[in-house]
Amino acid sequence: MSRLTHFLGEILPLVYAVSHVMSRPLITVDVESYAHDAMKLMAEKDIGAVGVTEKGEPVGIVTERDVLKKCCLGASCMKVKVREIMSRPLVTTDAETPISEAMKVMIDKNIRRLPVTEKGEIVGIVTQEDLMRGTLTVLSTLTGTLTQGLLLATLKRRELGKEVTNQA
């Protein structure tokens, strides 16, 4: 195994899984809460979505987009219940899912936020932005590693060239 392959095998797992880029915990509201309450909580926590629970079990998610599309354009958000505007079914991903697979789910389902589970329990949320940051970290690491490898190879070739010239 080359040194590069060995190095990548050590470094990539550090940033490759959803668990390394997600936010913990997932902030939730009850299904009977009003949309206004969900919006207020999102504003207070500076987040773009809240999970929705019914009797403590996750049943959906409400995003800024849900509120704008389904509530603010007509009905008063003080009167609309979260259950009326939440996105469902709830699409989740496991914490150890590779970043690339989570991105594919988001693209296929046309969603921007994905609740994250560990052992069947929701423990956090990952966003498109989180996944882009993780991908950028991987690419930066790869670029740095490849650049370092190329520099070392160039220096070795120059050293070998000097040795051959000195021996002649």
Secondary structure, DSSP 8 states (H G I E B T S, - for coil): --HHHHHHHHHTHHHHBGGGT-BSS--EEETTSBHHHHHHHHHHHT-SEEEEEETTEEEEEEEHHHHHHHTTTSS-TTT-BHHHH-B-S---EETTSBHHHHHHHHHHHT-SEEEEEETTEEEEEEEHHHHHHHHHHHHHHHHHHHHHHHHHHHHHHHHHHHHHHHH-
